[in-house]
Amino acid sequence: MKIDIKGMIDEIETNTALLTTIHQNLVKTMGAKIAEIKRSLTIEHDGISISRNLLKHSNFVTSAGYDQQTKCMDIAFNTGKVYRYKNVPSTFYESLETRSSLKGLRNDLSAFEYEQLE
């Protein structure tokens, strides 16, 4: 039995080129999706632009962001609504990212003045 090594090498090279093209297209598509998501996580309101980070440990808060200079915090809820909270200590925002659970967050947020952005 004769093995067609040249044919096997040609097939491997063809498949490698095809996979490279597929990979490049996937990277381009995912890069565009990531940029779109980042844009959707940023809101400018009253001259303050805040970019939110996704929160993975909550069923009702999807993302949160903070502006150190103005002490404003944006929170997006799973309902699609985004609120900007004012005069929020940086330690409060930092706790959102480190808390193992956001139980009681609604009560905690009631201490801050807020407005709905979206």
Secondary structure, 3 states (H helix, E strand, C coil): CCCCHHHHHHHHHHHHHHHHHHHHHHHHHHHHHHHHHHHHCEEEECCEEEECEECCCCCCEEEEEEECCCCEEEEEECCCCEEEECCCCHHHHHHHHHCCCCCCHHHHHCCCCEEECC
